[in-house]
Amino acid sequence: MKIDKNQIIELLKSQGDHDKASQADSELPGQVDTDKDAGLLSKFGIDPMDLVKKLGGGGGLGGLLGS
């Protein structure tokens, strides 16, 4: 599944991890492939399967941020 880098950055920021968000912004491609980029995601403490569950449901960040 491909996910926009900005969604991942917002997820990290919402978790209060601005350092990782900044690092992810400079290292992740514009469209993150959860299969191909699994190693990069794990570097930032993100489980690709959890990410797909959270963002893949069509709810976008609304489901992640509780709004």
PDB file of N, CA, C and O in Angstrom:
ATOM      1  N   MET A   1       0.842  -1.174   0.000  1.00  0.00           N
ATOM      2  CA  MET A   1       0.000   0.000   0.000  1.00  0.00           C
ATOM      3  C   MET A   1       0.887   1.237   0.000  1.00  0.00           C
ATOM      4  O   MET A   1       1.898   1.288   0.701  1.00  0.00           O
ATOM      5  N   LYS A   2       0.504   2.226  -0.785  1.00  0.00           N
ATOM      6  CA  LYS A   2       1.261   3.477  -0.816  1.00  0.00           C
ATOM      7  C   LYS A   2       0.559   4.520   0.042  1.00  0.00           C
ATOM      8  O   LYS A   2      -0.657   4.693  -0.028  1.00  0.00           O
ATOM      9  N   ILE A   3       1.352   5.204   0.847  1.00  0.00           N
ATOM     10  CA  ILE A   3       0.840   6.219   1.766  1.00  0.00           C
ATOM     11  C   ILE A   3       1.664   7.480   1.581  1.00  0.00           C
ATOM     12  O   ILE A   3       2.889   7.423   1.474  1.00  0.00           O
ATOM     13  N   ASP A   4       0.994   8.605   1.544  1.00  0.00           N
ATOM     14  CA  ASP A   4       1.685   9.879   1.395  1.00  0.00           C
ATOM     15  C   ASP A   4       2.593  10.131   2.597  1.00  0.00           C
ATOM     16  O   ASP A   4       2.195   9.937   3.746  1.00  0.00           O
ATOM     17  N   LYS A   5       3.803  10.561   2.315  1.00  0.00           N
ATOM     18  CA  LYS A   5       4.794  10.825   3.371  1.00  0.00           C
ATOM     19  C   LYS A   5       4.244  11.771   4.434  1.00  0.00           C
ATOM     20  O   LYS A   5       4.527  11.601   5.620  1.00  0.00           O
ATOM     21  N   ASN A   6       3.466  12.758   4.023  1.00  0.00           N
ATOM     22  CA  ASN A   6       2.946  13.739   4.976  1.00  0.00           C
ATOM     23  C   ASN A   6       2.052  13.114   6.032  1.00  0.00           C
ATOM     24  O   ASN A   6       2.014  13.582   7.170  1.00  0.00           O
ATOM     25  N   GLN A   7       1.328  12.054   5.663  1.00  0.00           N
ATOM     26  CA  GLN A   7       0.493  11.373   6.650  1.00  0.00           C
ATOM     27  C   GLN A   7       1.351  10.720   7.726  1.00  0.00           C
ATOM     28  O   GLN A   7       0.993  10.724   8.904  1.00  0.00           O
ATOM     29  N   ILE A   8       2.470  10.167   7.321  1.00  0.00           N
ATOM     30  CA  ILE A   8       3.372   9.522   8.279  1.00  0.00           C
ATOM     31  C   ILE A   8       4.017  10.570   9.171  1.00  0.00           C
ATOM     32  O   ILE A   8       4.166  10.359  10.375  1.00  0.00           O
ATOM     33  N   ILE A   9       4.396  11.685   8.595  1.00  0.00           N
ATOM     34  CA  ILE A   9       4.995  12.767   9.376  1.00  0.00           C
ATOM     35  C   ILE A   9       3.993  13.303  10.401  1.00  0.00           C
ATOM     36  O   ILE A   9       4.347  13.546  11.555  1.00  0.00           O
ATOM     37  N   GLU A  10       2.751  13.483   9.975  1.00  0.00           N
ATOM     38  CA  GLU A  10       1.713  13.955  10.906  1.00  0.00           C
ATOM     39  C   GLU A  10       1.478  12.943  12.022  1.00  0.00           C
ATOM     40  O   GLU A  10       1.238  13.323  13.168  1.00  0.00           O
ATOM     41  N   LEU A  11       1.547  11.656  11.690  1.00  0.00           N
ATOM     42  CA  LEU A  11       1.396  10.618  12.706  1.00  0.00           C
ATOM     43  C   LEU A  11       2.498  10.745  13.755  1.00  0.00           C
ATOM     44  O   LEU A  11       2.223  10.716  14.954  1.00  0.00           O
ATOM     45  N   LEU A  12       3.738  10.886  13.305  1.00  0.00           N
ATOM     46  CA  LEU A  12       4.852  11.021  14.245  1.00  0.00           C
ATOM     47  C   LEU A  12       4.700  12.276  15.102  1.00  0.00           C
ATOM     48  O   LEU A  12       4.955  12.244  16.306  1.00  0.00           O
ATOM     49  N   LYS A  13       4.284  13.379  14.482  1.00  0.00           N
ATOM     50  CA  LYS A  13       4.082  14.618  15.240  1.00  0.00           C
ATOM     51  C   LYS A  13       2.970  14.453  16.266  1.00  0.00           C
ATOM     52  O   LYS A  13       3.075  14.949  17.388  1.00  0.00           O
ATOM     53  N   SER A  14       1.905  13.755  15.881  1.00  0.00           N
ATOM     54  CA  SER A  14       0.775  13.563  16.799  1.00  0.00           C
ATOM     55  C   SER A  14       1.179  12.723  18.002  1.00  0.00           C
ATOM     56  O   SER A  14       0.557  12.793  19.062  1.00  0.00           O
ATOM     57  N   GLN A  15       2.236  11.921  17.822  1.00  0.00           N
ATOM     58  CA  GLN A  15       2.751  11.113  18.927  1.00  0.00           C
ATOM     59  C   GLN A  15       3.792  11.879  19.733  1.00  0.00           C
ATOM     60  O   GLN A  15       4.377  11.348  20.677  1.00  0.00           O
ATOM     61  N   GLY A  16       4.016  13.139  19.348  1.00  0.00           N
ATOM     62  CA  GLY A  16       4.957  13.978  20.077  1.00  0.00           C
ATOM     63  C   GLY A  16       6.406  13.753  19.694  1.00  0.00           C
ATOM     64  O   GLY A  16       7.305  14.214  20.397  1.00  0.00           O
ATOM     65  N   ASP A  17       6.652  13.057  18.600  1.00  0.00           N
ATOM     66  CA  ASP A  17       8.021  12.738  18.206  1.00  0.00           C
ATOM     67  C   ASP A  17       8.457  13.623  17.033  1.00  0.00           C
ATOM     68  O   ASP A  17       8.543  13.164  15.893  1.00  0.00           O
ATOM     69  N   HIS A  18       8.727  14.888  17.330  1.00  0.00           N
ATOM     70  CA  HIS A  18       9.060  15.855  16.295  1.00  0.00           C
ATOM     71  C   HIS A  18      10.444  15.599  15.680  1.00  0.00           C
ATOM     72  O   HIS A  18      10.673  15.915  14.513  1.00  0.00           O
ATOM     73  N   ASP A  19      11.358  15.030  16.464  1.00  0.00           N
ATOM     74  CA  ASP A  19      12.684  14.711  15.916  1.00  0.00           C
ATOM     75  C   ASP A  19      12.582  13.636  14.836  1.00  0.00           C
ATOM     76  O   ASP A  19      13.173  13.759  13.764  1.00  0.00           O
ATOM     77  N   LYS A  20      11.820  12.575  15.135  1.00  0.00           N
ATOM     78  CA  LYS A  20      11.641  11.518  14.140  1.00  0.00           C
ATOM     79  C   LYS A  20      10.854  12.039  12.948  1.00  0.00           C
ATOM     80  O   LYS A  20      11.121  11.650  11.811  1.00  0.00           O
ATOM     81  N   ALA A  21       9.890  12.914  13.196  1.00  0.00           N
ATOM     82  CA  ALA A  21       9.098  13.478  12.098  1.00  0.00           C
ATOM     83  C   ALA A  21       9.996  14.257  11.149  1.00  0.00           C
ATOM     84  O   ALA A  21       9.862  14.145   9.931  1.00  0.00           O
ATOM     85  N   SER A  22      10.902  15.037  11.698  1.00  0.00           N
ATOM     86  CA  SER A  22      11.828  15.817  10.882  1.00  0.00           C
ATOM     87  C   SER A  22      12.764  14.900  10.093  1.00  0.00           C
ATOM     88  O   SER A  22      13.031  15.131   8.914  1.00  0.00           O
ATOM     89  N   GLN A  23      13.247  13.875  10.754  1.00  0.00           N
ATOM     90  CA  GLN A  23      14.145  12.926  10.099  1.00  0.00           C
ATOM     91  C   GLN A  23      13.389  12.172   8.997  1.00  0.00           C
ATOM     92  O   GLN A  23      13.923  11.966   7.907  1.00  0.00           O
ATOM     93  N   ALA A  24      12.161  11.765   9.278  1.00  0.00           N
ATOM     94  CA  ALA A  24      11.348  11.051   8.284  1.00  0.00           C
ATOM     95  C   ALA A  24      11.085  11.939   7.082  1.00  0.00           C
ATOM     96  O   ALA A  24      11.077  11.463   5.947  1.00  0.00           O
ATOM     97  N   ASP A  25      10.870  13.227   7.322  1.00  0.00           N
ATOM     98  CA  ASP A  25      10.608  14.159   6.231  1.00  0.00           C
ATOM     99  C   ASP A  25      11.769  14.204   5.249  1.00  0.00           C
ATOM    100  O   ASP A  25      11.569  14.330   4.041  1.00  0.00           O
ATOM    101  N   SER A  26      12.985  14.099   5.779  1.00  0.00           N
ATOM    102  CA  SER A  26      14.153  14.182   4.897  1.00  0.00           C
ATOM    103  C   SER A  26      14.534  12.833   4.278  1.00  0.00           C
ATOM    104  O   SER A  26      15.239  12.801   3.269  1.00  0.00           O
ATOM    105  N   GLU A  27      14.079  11.721   4.865  1.00  0.00           N
ATOM    106  CA  GLU A  27      14.515  10.409   4.382  1.00  0.00           C
ATOM    107  C   GLU A  27      13.465   9.619   3.613  1.00  0.00           C
ATOM    108  O   GLU A  27      13.816   8.797   2.766  1.00  0.00           O
ATOM    109  N   LEU A  28      12.202   9.847   3.887  1.00  0.00           N
ATOM    110  CA  LEU A  28      11.162   9.068   3.221  1.00  0.00           C
ATOM    111  C   LEU A  28      10.860   9.625   1.834  1.00  0.00           C
ATOM    112  O   LEU A  28      10.947  10.833   1.612  1.00  0.00           O
ATOM    113  N   PRO A  29      10.507   8.743   0.905  1.00  0.00           N
ATOM    114  CA  PRO A  29      10.072   9.226  -0.416  1.00  0.00           C
ATOM    115  C   PRO A  29       8.690   9.859  -0.309  1.00  0.00           C
ATOM    116  O   PRO A  29       7.999   9.669   0.692  1.00  0.00           O
ATOM    117  N   GLY A  30       8.284  10.600  -1.317  1.00  0.00           N
ATOM    118  CA  GLY A  30       6.986  11.279  -1.308  1.00  0.00           C
ATOM    119  C   GLY A  30       5.825  10.333  -1.114  1.00  0.00           C
ATOM    120  O   GLY A  30       4.885  10.634  -0.378  1.00  0.00           O
ATOM    121  N   GLN A  31       5.886   9.189  -1.773  1.00  0.00           N
ATOM    122  CA  GLN A  31       4.896   8.130  -1.597  1.00  0.00           C
ATOM    123  C   GLN A  31       5.607   6.941  -0.975  1.00  0.00           C
ATOM    124  O   GLN A  31       6.513   6.370  -1.582  1.00  0.00           O
ATOM    125  N   VAL A  32       5.207   6.568   0.222  1.00  0.00           N
ATOM    126  CA  VAL A  32       5.854   5.480   0.943  1.00  0.00           C
ATOM    127  C   VAL A  32       5.114   4.184   0.644  1.00  0.00           C
ATOM    128  O   VAL A  32       3.906   4.084   0.856  1.00  0.00           O
ATOM    129  N   ASP A  33       5.845   3.202   0.153  1.00  0.00           N
ATOM    130  CA  ASP A  33       5.286   1.877  -0.098  1.00  0.00           C
ATOM    131  C   ASP A  33       5.515   1.051   1.165  1.00  0.00           C
ATOM    132  O   ASP A  33       6.658   0.800   1.545  1.00  0.00           O
ATOM    133  N   THR A  34       4.428   0.628   1.817  1.00  0.00           N
ATOM    134  CA  THR A  34       4.557  -0.060   3.104  1.00  0.00           C
ATOM    135  C   THR A  34       5.325  -1.372   3.000  1.00  0.00           C
ATOM    136  O   THR A  34       5.882  -1.842   3.992  1.00  0.00           O
ATOM    137  N   ASP A  35       5.360  -1.970   1.806  1.00  0.00           N
ATOM    138  CA  ASP A  35       6.144  -3.203   1.631  1.00  0.00           C
ATOM    139  C   ASP A  35       7.603  -2.874   1.336  1.00  0.00           C
ATOM    140  O   ASP A  35       8.511  -3.338   2.026  1.00  0.00           O
ATOM    141  N   LYS A  36       7.809  -2.073   0.310  1.00  0.00           N
ATOM    142  CA  LYS A  36       9.160  -1.752  -0.133  1.00  0.00           C
ATOM    143  C   LYS A  36       9.933  -0.936   0.910  1.00  0.00           C
ATOM    144  O   LYS A  36      11.140  -1.118   1.070  1.00  0.00           O
ATOM    145  N   ASP A  37       9.247  -0.047   1.612  1.00  0.00           N
ATOM    146  CA  ASP A  37       9.904   0.853   2.562  1.00  0.00           C
ATOM    147  C   ASP A  37       9.730   0.422   4.020  1.00  0.00           C
ATOM    148  O   ASP A  37       9.882   1.238   4.930  1.00  0.00           O
ATOM    149  N   ALA A  38       9.417  -0.841   4.243  1.00  0.00           N
ATOM    150  CA  ALA A  38       9.194  -1.337   5.604  1.00  0.00           C
ATOM    151  C   ALA A  38      10.394  -1.091   6.512  1.00  0.00           C
ATOM    152  O   ALA A  38      10.229  -0.770   7.688  1.00  0.00           O
ATOM    153  N   GLY A  39      11.599  -1.242   5.968  1.00  0.00           N
ATOM    154  CA  GLY A  39      12.807  -1.019   6.767  1.00  0.00           C
ATOM    155  C   GLY A  39      12.923   0.418   7.225  1.00  0.00           C
ATOM    156  O   GLY A  39      13.289   0.686   8.369  1.00  0.00           O
ATOM    157  N   LEU A  40      12.611   1.344   6.329  1.00  0.00           N
ATOM    158  CA  LEU A  40      12.646   2.764   6.694  1.00  0.00           C
ATOM    159  C   LEU A  40      11.596   3.076   7.747  1.00  0.00           C
ATOM    160  O   LEU A  40      11.867   3.802   8.703  1.00  0.00           O
ATOM    161  N   LEU A  41      10.395   2.528   7.572  1.00  0.00           N
ATOM    162  CA  LEU A  41       9.330   2.784   8.535  1.00  0.00           C
ATOM    163  C   LEU A  41       9.711   2.270   9.919  1.00  0.00           C
ATOM    164  O   LEU A  41       9.475   2.946  10.921  1.00  0.00           O
ATOM    165  N   SER A  42      10.296   1.084   9.977  1.00  0.00           N
ATOM    166  CA  SER A  42      10.677   0.531  11.277  1.00  0.00           C
ATOM    167  C   SER A  42      11.765   1.366  11.936  1.00  0.00           C
ATOM    168  O   SER A  42      11.854   1.424  13.162  1.00  0.00           O
ATOM    169  N   LYS A  43      12.588   2.008  11.124  1.00  0.00           N
ATOM    170  CA  LYS A  43      13.621   2.906  11.650  1.00  0.00           C
ATOM    171  C   LYS A  43      12.993   4.037  12.470  1.00  0.00           C
ATOM    172  O   LYS A  43      13.595   4.542  13.418  1.00  0.00           O
ATOM    173  N   PHE A  44      11.775   4.423  12.089  1.00  0.00           N
ATOM    174  CA  PHE A  44      11.076   5.497  12.789  1.00  0.00           C
ATOM    175  C   PHE A  44      10.063   4.966  13.807  1.00  0.00           C
ATOM    176  O   PHE A  44       9.229   5.711  14.321  1.00  0.00           O
ATOM    177  N   GLY A  45      10.155   3.667  14.083  1.00  0.00           N
ATOM    178  CA  GLY A  45       9.285   3.073  15.089  1.00  0.00           C
ATOM    179  C   GLY A  45       7.870   2.837  14.609  1.00  0.00           C
ATOM    180  O   GLY A  45       6.938   2.777  15.411  1.00  0.00           O
ATOM    181  N   ILE A  46       7.705   2.702  13.294  1.00  0.00           N
ATOM    182  CA  ILE A  46       6.373   2.498  12.735  1.00  0.00           C
ATOM    183  C   ILE A  46       6.278   1.085  12.182  1.00  0.00           C
ATOM    184  O   ILE A  46       7.094   0.672  11.358  1.00  0.00           O
ATOM    185  N   ASP A  47       5.280   0.352  12.642  1.00  0.00           N
ATOM    186  CA  ASP A  47       5.012  -0.982  12.114  1.00  0.00           C
ATOM    187  C   ASP A  47       4.169  -0.830  10.850  1.00  0.00           C
ATOM    188  O   ASP A  47       3.059  -0.301  10.914  1.00  0.00           O
ATOM    189  N   PRO A  48       4.674  -1.282   9.707  1.00  0.00           N
ATOM    190  CA  PRO A  48       3.934  -1.106   8.454  1.00  0.00           C
ATOM    191  C   PRO A  48       2.510  -1.657   8.494  1.00  0.00           C
ATOM    192  O   PRO A  48       1.602  -1.058   7.920  1.00  0.00           O
ATOM    193  N   MET A  49       2.307  -2.787   9.162  1.00  0.00           N
ATOM    194  CA  MET A  49       0.960  -3.367   9.224  1.00  0.00           C
ATOM    195  C   MET A  49       0.030  -2.494  10.061  1.00  0.00           C
ATOM    196  O   MET A  49      -1.139  -2.327   9.713  1.00  0.00           O
ATOM    197  N   ASP A  50       0.534  -1.938  11.158  1.00  0.00           N
ATOM    198  CA  ASP A  50      -0.279  -1.024  11.963  1.00  0.00           C
ATOM    199  C   ASP A  50      -0.635   0.218  11.160  1.00  0.00           C
ATOM    200  O   ASP A  50      -1.752   0.729  11.240  1.00  0.00           O
ATOM    201  N   LEU A  51       0.330   0.692  10.388  1.00  0.00           N
ATOM    202  CA  LEU A  51       0.116   1.877   9.566  1.00  0.00           C
ATOM    203  C   LEU A  51      -0.989   1.629   8.544  1.00  0.00           C
ATOM    204  O   LEU A  51      -1.857   2.478   8.341  1.00  0.00           O
ATOM    205  N   VAL A  52      -0.954   0.470   7.906  1.00  0.00           N
ATOM    206  CA  VAL A  52      -1.981   0.127   6.919  1.00  0.00           C
ATOM    207  C   VAL A  52      -3.351   0.064   7.599  1.00  0.00           C
ATOM    208  O   VAL A  52      -4.342   0.550   7.053  1.00  0.00           O
ATOM    209  N   LYS A  53      -3.403  -0.531   8.783  1.00  0.00           N
ATOM    210  CA  LYS A  53      -4.678  -0.629   9.508  1.00  0.00           C
ATOM    211  C   LYS A  53      -5.217   0.749   9.856  1.00  0.00           C
ATOM    212  O   LYS A  53      -6.415   1.004   9.728  1.00  0.00           O
ATOM    213  N   LYS A  54      -4.333   1.638  10.295  1.00  0.00           N
ATOM    214  CA  LYS A  54      -4.754   2.973  10.726  1.00  0.00           C
ATOM    215  C   LYS A  54      -5.115   3.874   9.550  1.00  0.00           C
ATOM    216  O   LYS A  54      -6.120   4.583   9.592  1.00  0.00           O
ATOM    217  N   LEU A  55      -4.296   3.846   8.503  1.00  0.00           N
ATOM    218  CA  LEU A  55      -4.510   4.756   7.386  1.00  0.00           C
ATOM    219  C   LEU A  55      -5.259   4.109   6.227  1.00  0.00           C
ATOM    220  O   LEU A  55      -5.825   4.810   5.388  1.00  0.00           O
ATOM    221  N   GLY A  56      -5.269   2.810   6.172  1.00  0.00           N
ATOM    222  CA  GLY A  56      -5.879   2.116   5.054  1.00  0.00           C
ATOM    223  C   GLY A  56      -7.385   2.004   5.140  1.00  0.00           C
ATOM    224  O   GLY A  56      -8.035   1.625   4.165  1.00  0.00           O
ATOM    225  N   GLY A  57      -7.952   2.327   6.290  1.00  0.00           N
ATOM    226  CA  GLY A  57      -9.394   2.192   6.468  1.00  0.00           C
ATOM    227  C   GLY A  57     -10.198   3.292   5.841  1.00  0.00           C
ATOM    228  O   GLY A  57     -11.422   3.311   5.963  1.00  0.00           O
ATOM    229  N   GLY A  58      -9.529   4.226   5.160  1.00  0.00           N
ATOM    230  CA  GLY A  58     -10.246   5.310   4.515  1.00  0.00           C
ATOM    231  C   GLY A  58     -10.513   6.461   5.458  1.00  0.00           C
ATOM    232  O   GLY A  58     -11.003   7.506   5.030  1.00  0.00           O
ATOM    233  N   GLY A  59     -10.202   6.296   6.733  1.00  0.00           N
ATOM    234  CA  GLY A  59     -10.448   7.355   7.698  1.00  0.00           C
ATOM    235  C   GLY A  59      -9.335   8.377   7.758  1.00  0.00           C
ATOM    236  O   GLY A  59      -9.468   9.398   8.432  1.00  0.00           O
ATOM    237  N   GLY A  60      -8.243   8.119   7.067  1.00  0.00           N
ATOM    238  CA  GLY A  60      -7.121   9.051   7.099  1.00  0.00           C
ATOM    239  C   GLY A  60      -6.612   9.236   8.515  1.00  0.00           C
ATOM    240  O   GLY A  60      -6.670   8.321   9.336  1.00  0.00           O
ATOM    241  N   LEU A  61      -6.119  10.415   8.786  1.00  0.00           N
ATOM    242  CA  LEU A  61      -5.585  10.688  10.128  1.00  0.00           C
ATOM    243  C   LEU A  61      -6.673  10.853  11.170  1.00  0.00           C
ATOM    244  O   LEU A  61      -6.385  10.840  12.366  1.00  0.00           O
ATOM    245  N   GLY A  62      -7.916  11.009  10.743  1.00  0.00           N
ATOM    246  CA  GLY A  62      -9.011  11.155  11.706  1.00  0.00           C
ATOM    247  C   GLY A  62      -9.035   9.999  12.692  1.00  0.00           C
ATOM    248  O   GLY A  62      -9.259  10.201  13.886  1.00  0.00           O
ATOM    249  N   GLY A  63      -8.808   8.800  12.202  1.00  0.00           N
ATOM    250  CA  GLY A  63      -8.787   7.639  13.085  1.00  0.00           C
ATOM    251  C   GLY A  63      -7.591   7.639  13.986  1.00  0.00           C
ATOM    252  O   GLY A  63      -7.649   7.086  15.085  1.00  0.00           O
ATOM    253  N   LEU A  64      -6.503   8.243  13.557  1.00  0.00           N
ATOM    254  CA  LEU A  64      -5.288   8.266  14.370  1.00  0.00           C
ATOM    255  C   LEU A  64      -5.349   9.337  15.439  1.00  0.00           C
ATOM    256  O   LEU A  64      -4.850   9.152  16.549  1.00  0.00           O
ATOM    257  N   LEU A  65      -5.964  10.460  15.098  1.00  0.00           N
ATOM    258  CA  LEU A  65      -5.960  11.597  16.012  1.00  0.00           C
ATOM    259  C   LEU A  65      -7.213  11.665  16.877  1.00  0.00           C
ATOM    260  O   LEU A  65      -7.327  12.527  17.748  1.00  0.00           O
ATOM    261  N   GLY A  66      -8.142  10.763  16.636  1.00  0.00           N
ATOM    262  CA  GLY A  66      -9.354  10.724  17.446  1.00  0.00           C
ATOM    263  C   GLY A  66     -10.299  11.873  17.175  1.00  0.00           C
ATOM    264  O   GLY A  66     -11.119  12.213  18.028  1.00  0.00           O
ATOM    265  N   SER A  67     -10.200  12.478  16.003  1.00  0.00           N
ATOM    266  CA  SER A  67     -11.113  13.584  15.715  1.00  0.00           C
ATOM    267  C   SER A  67     -12.006  13.248  14.546  1.00  0.00           C
ATOM    268  O   SER A  67     -12.844  14.061  14.155  1.00  0.00           O
TER     269      SER A  67
END
